[in-house]
Amino acid sequence: MPSSVAASEDIEGTLREPGSSGQPCVATRAVAVVRYGALVIALVDESIVPLGQGGYVLACVVIPDQNKSAIRRRVRRISPSGHRQFHWTTEEERERWAMVRVLSEEATSLIAHVRRPCTRGVHEVARAELLRALLGGLRDADVLDLVIESRQAHNDHRDRHMIAEAQRRGDANRDLSYGHADPRQEPLLWLADALAGAVAADVRKRGNYISSLPEGLLVLRRTTGR
């Protein structure tokens, strides 16, 4: 375990079959995992809580392949304009709750990694550690395709270097394919943005979005750092 991580706690969660039953600004990034037949595409973003000692959230949404087109249409309808990109931090409560309902009804599982405290100077270290932990979970689930939201060329390079190193160390599937994408081209990423925003709101004790999710749908992992 890296020296900057003091402890880790798994809070709840199991996989669910489809159909079963004046405050600080939070900049949202997240991970959406979408099954395309034998492939799984992971779209990566993060959520930063810039208050006090701070916090860092990495989130993952898993949806069934056969529903992806219908889900795209559904999330597009949530935007008031019908085509504007959804972003949690700028949405009204009506749009936020609509996206949480889609998560509740369409996702087979939700995963979120939270690190607190997490000061600005260690954001990239935290991102790498949490992404590495997520990659381990995706490896165990036989995920073979990873798409990360672009954060500019130098940050994209940092992500690729970290993933390649994780593959060399055995922390990620050695056959994993990965690259970067623009969320404006993939509205399924909006679900991941919504999950990251909802978890960040829970970290700040603002809103009950997370508690409204069906029991067992969310796997929440909390890590302490510096």
C-alpha positions as CSV (number, residue, x, y, z in Angstrom):
1,M,0.0,0.0,0.0
2,P,1.4,3.4,-0.9
3,S,2.7,5.4,2.1
4,S,0.2,8.2,1.4
5,V,-2.7,5.9,2.0
6,A,-3.4,5.1,5.7
7,A,-6.4,2.9,5.4
8,S,-9.1,1.7,3.1
9,E,-12.8,0.7,3.8
10,D,-15.3,-1.0,1.5
11,I,-18.9,0.3,2.3
12,E,-21.6,-1.7,0.6
13,G,-22.5,-3.2,-2.7
14,T,-23.4,-6.1,-4.9
15,L,-24.0,-6.4,-8.6
16,R,-27.7,-6.1,-9.6
17,E,-29.4,-7.7,-12.6
18,P,-31.1,-5.2,-15.0
19,G,-34.7,-4.4,-13.9
20,S,-34.3,-5.6,-10.3
21,S,-35.4,-4.2,-7.6
22,G,-22.5,29.9,-0.6
23,Q,-20.9,26.5,-0.7
24,P,-17.7,25.3,-2.4
25,C,-17.8,24.4,-6.0
26,V,-17.1,20.8,-6.9
27,A,-15.5,20.1,-10.3
28,T,-16.8,16.8,-11.6
29,R,-14.9,14.0,-13.3
30,A,-16.1,10.4,-13.4
31,V,-15.9,6.9,-14.9
32,A,-18.7,5.3,-16.9
33,V,-18.4,1.6,-17.9
34,V,-20.5,0.5,-20.9
35,R,-20.7,-3.1,-22.1
36,Y,-20.6,-3.5,-25.9
37,G,-21.0,-7.3,-26.4
38,A,-17.7,-8.8,-25.2
39,L,-16.1,-5.4,-24.8
40,V,-16.4,-2.9,-22.0
41,I,-15.7,0.8,-22.6
42,A,-14.8,2.8,-19.5
43,L,-15.1,6.6,-19.6
44,V,-13.0,8.3,-16.9
45,D,-13.5,11.6,-15.0
46,E,-13.0,12.8,-11.4
47,S,-14.8,14.9,-8.7
48,I,-12.8,17.3,-6.6
49,V,-14.0,18.8,-3.3
50,P,-12.0,22.0,-2.7
51,L,-12.9,22.6,0.9
52,G,-10.6,22.4,3.9
53,Q,-8.4,19.3,3.5
54,G,-10.4,18.4,0.3
55,G,-11.6,15.2,-1.2
56,Y,-11.3,13.3,-4.5
57,V,-14.0,11.1,-6.1
58,L,-13.6,8.5,-8.9
59,A,-16.9,6.9,-10.1
60,C,-17.9,4.1,-12.4
61,V,-21.3,3.2,-13.9
62,V,-22.0,-0.2,-15.4
63,I,-25.0,-0.6,-17.9
64,P,-26.1,-3.5,-20.1
65,D,-25.1,-3.4,-23.7
66,Q,-28.5,-4.1,-25.1
67,N,-29.9,-0.9,-23.5
68,K,-27.2,1.6,-24.5
69,S,-29.0,3.2,-27.4
70,A,-32.2,3.7,-25.4
71,I,-30.2,5.1,-22.5
72,R,-28.4,7.6,-24.7
73,R,-31.8,8.9,-25.9
74,R,-33.1,9.0,-22.3
75,V,-30.2,11.1,-21.0
76,R,-30.3,13.5,-23.9
77,R,-33.9,14.2,-23.1
78,I,-32.9,15.3,-19.6
79,S,-31.0,18.3,-21.0
80,P,-33.3,21.3,-21.3
81,S,-32.0,22.0,-24.9
82,G,-32.0,18.3,-25.8
83,H,-28.4,18.4,-27.0
84,R,-26.4,20.5,-24.5
85,Q,-23.9,18.4,-22.5
86,F,-25.0,17.5,-18.9
87,H,-22.7,18.7,-16.2
88,W,-23.7,18.1,-12.5
89,T,-22.2,21.4,-11.1
90,T,-24.3,23.6,-13.5
91,E,-27.6,21.7,-13.5
92,E,-30.8,22.5,-11.7
93,E,-32.2,20.0,-9.1
94,R,-34.7,18.8,-11.6
95,E,-32.0,17.6,-14.1
96,R,-29.9,16.2,-11.3
97,W,-32.7,14.1,-9.9
98,A,-33.7,13.0,-13.4
99,M,-30.2,11.6,-14.0
100,V,-30.1,9.9,-10.6
101,R,-33.3,8.2,-11.6
102,V,-31.7,6.9,-14.7
103,L,-28.8,5.5,-12.6
104,S,-31.3,3.8,-10.4
105,E,-33.3,2.2,-13.2
106,E,-30.7,1.5,-15.9
107,A,-27.4,0.7,-14.1
108,T,-26.4,-2.9,-13.2
109,S,-23.8,-1.6,-10.7
110,L,-22.3,1.7,-9.5
111,I,-18.8,2.0,-8.1
112,A,-17.2,5.0,-6.4
113,H,-13.8,5.5,-4.9
114,V,-13.4,8.4,-2.4
115,R,-10.2,9.7,-0.9
116,R,-10.2,12.1,2.0
117,P,-8.5,14.2,2.9
118,C,-6.9,15.1,-0.4
119,T,-5.2,18.5,-0.7
120,R,-4.7,20.2,-4.1
121,G,-1.0,19.2,-4.2
122,V,-1.8,15.5,-4.3
123,H,-4.7,15.4,-6.7
124,E,-2.8,13.7,-9.4
125,V,-1.3,11.2,-7.0
126,A,-4.8,10.5,-5.7
127,R,-6.2,10.1,-9.2
128,A,-3.4,7.6,-10.1
129,E,-4.0,5.6,-6.9
130,L,-7.8,5.5,-7.3
131,L,-7.7,4.8,-11.0
132,R,-5.2,2.0,-10.4
133,A,-7.6,0.5,-7.8
134,L,-10.5,0.7,-10.3
135,L,-8.3,-0.9,-13.0
136,G,-7.8,-3.8,-10.7
137,G,-11.5,-4.2,-10.4
138,L,-12.0,-3.9,-14.1
139,R,-9.3,-6.5,-14.7
140,D,-11.0,-9.0,-12.4
141,A,-14.3,-8.3,-14.3
142,D,-12.5,-9.1,-17.6
143,V,-12.9,-5.5,-18.9
144,L,-10.9,-5.2,-22.1
145,D,-11.5,-1.6,-23.4
146,L,-11.0,1.7,-21.5
147,V,-11.9,5.2,-22.8
148,I,-10.8,8.2,-20.7
149,E,-12.1,11.7,-21.0
150,S,-9.5,13.9,-22.4
151,R,-7.9,16.4,-20.0
152,Q,-5.5,18.0,-22.4
153,A,-2.6,16.4,-24.1
154,H,-0.1,16.4,-21.1
155,N,-2.7,15.0,-18.7
156,D,-3.7,12.4,-21.3
157,H,-0.1,11.4,-21.5
158,R,0.1,11.0,-17.7
159,D,-2.9,8.8,-17.7
160,R,-1.5,6.6,-20.5
161,H,1.8,6.3,-18.7
162,M,0.1,5.3,-15.4
163,I,-2.1,2.7,-17.1
164,A,0.9,1.2,-18.9
165,E,2.8,1.0,-15.6
166,A,-0.2,-0.7,-14.0
167,Q,-0.2,-3.3,-16.7
168,R,3.5,-4.0,-16.3
169,R,3.0,-4.4,-12.5
170,G,-0.1,-6.6,-13.0
171,D,-2.5,-4.0,-11.5
172,A,-4.4,-3.9,-14.8
173,N,-5.3,-6.4,-17.5
174,R,-2.2,-6.6,-19.8
175,D,-4.6,-6.9,-22.8
176,L,-6.5,-3.8,-21.9
177,S,-7.0,-1.3,-24.7
178,Y,-7.2,2.4,-23.7
179,G,-7.5,5.8,-25.1
180,H,-9.1,9.3,-24.6
181,A,-12.5,10.7,-25.8
182,D,-14.6,13.8,-25.7
183,P,-17.8,13.4,-23.5
184,R,-19.7,15.7,-25.9
185,Q,-19.5,12.7,-28.3
186,E,-20.7,10.1,-25.7
187,P,-23.7,11.1,-23.6
188,L,-23.5,7.9,-21.6
189,L,-20.6,9.7,-19.8
190,W,-23.2,12.1,-18.3
191,L,-24.3,9.2,-16.1
192,A,-20.8,8.9,-14.7
193,D,-20.7,12.7,-14.2
194,A,-24.0,12.4,-12.3
195,L,-22.7,9.6,-10.0
196,A,-19.5,11.5,-9.3
197,G,-21.5,14.7,-8.5
198,A,-23.9,12.8,-6.3
199,V,-21.1,11.1,-4.3
200,A,-19.3,14.5,-4.0
201,A,-22.5,16.0,-2.7
202,D,-22.6,13.2,-0.1
203,V,-19.0,13.9,0.9
204,R,-20.1,17.5,1.5
205,K,-23.3,16.4,3.3
206,R,-25.4,18.2,0.7
207,G,-28.3,16.3,-0.6
208,N,-29.6,12.7,-0.3
209,Y,-28.9,11.5,-3.8
210,I,-26.9,8.5,-2.8
211,S,-29.3,7.3,-0.2
212,S,-32.1,7.4,-2.8
213,L,-30.3,4.7,-4.8
214,P,-31.6,1.1,-4.6
215,E,-30.0,-1.0,-1.8
216,G,-27.0,-2.9,-3.0
217,L,-26.6,-1.0,-6.3
218,L,-23.6,1.2,-5.2
219,V,-20.2,-0.1,-4.1
220,L,-18.5,2.8,-2.3
221,R,-14.8,2.5,-1.3
222,R,-13.3,5.1,1.1
223,T,-9.6,5.7,1.4
224,T,-7.8,8.0,3.8
225,G,-4.8,9.9,2.5
226,R,-3.2,13.3,3.0
